[in-house]
């Protein structure tokens, strides 16, 4: 299994100093990937229900949130080997030609290290504040965007005639280093997201699942792929998840279900055991932040968590 982490671009830790330090630590300890996350502006009152926990409450609030693509471009220049991922870009917020150009440019700047995670979005309030009326048709719109990306990255001149987008004999440069395009991962746990991954993309970026849930969702995705002539076993399976380390082996037995879903919690041995369960059901990479016992939320604890994962955990996970 591979390991990645989110770049410190949101909340109190967001700073150039923190990004530089995480980039240096990631490459020093052999972390596989660094990831950006995407929102443009956050309403102070969110009516939408967060779909990736049992409570529906979004815990991140309205603090600092840096631009995903700007941070990703900066990280491309600050690193040499680590892969760069988007976890995930909300496609309806931007025109696909603009997104395609940015992704291809960063793939060039990084020497072909981009993994492009994409999603339809869930926060209707943000759509509305951006002046977008596409929330209730965002799935169909994203399907077209994926087709537009592939056309623009593959053909010159490129043309597309769809319900939402019409492009007539255009040239879009640069082309991505990775051909025919960077790996495309679909974010989300819904049937619609898994069908999109199975039919149109290269894999799935799941969010906060238990091992059995991941297995069931993966089997659904691979079944759809194989029913449509694609090799489901070739689809990549990644997951955004937390790791919370405790000294008490009985701690996680007292956690509520929604707390267990939000993080792999336990002693190092318990965490290794659960990560191996994930590996056995097909997880290829976990994108995580490790919280060690008694450590405050700080840059120092973030760096310590990255090193701990790669030295104490990763060698014992198959």
WOHU-V870452 format. One record per helix or strand. SS is the DSSP state (h for helix, s for strand). FROM is the first residue (numbers start at 1). TO is the last residue. If there is no record, write none. Layout:
BEGIN
ss->SS from->FROM to->TO
ss->SS from->FROM to->TO
END
This chain:
BEGIN
ss->s from->2 to->6
ss->s from->10 to->10
ss->h from->11 to->13
ss->h from->16 to->29
ss->s from->33 to->36
ss->s from->65 to->65
ss->h from->68 to->78
ss->s from->83 to->86
ss->s from->89 to->90
ss->h from->91 to->93
ss->h from->96 to->109
ss->s from->114 to->119
ss->h from->124 to->129
ss->h from->135 to->154
ss->s from->158 to->161
ss->s from->166 to->170
ss->s from->183 to->187
ss->h from->191 to->200
ss->s from->203 to->207
ss->h from->211 to->227
ss->h from->232 to->234
ss->s from->236 to->240
ss->s from->242 to->245
ss->h from->252 to->254
ss->h from->257 to->262
ss->s from->263 to->266
ss->h from->268 to->280
ss->s from->285 to->287
ss->s from->290 to->291
ss->h from->299 to->316
END
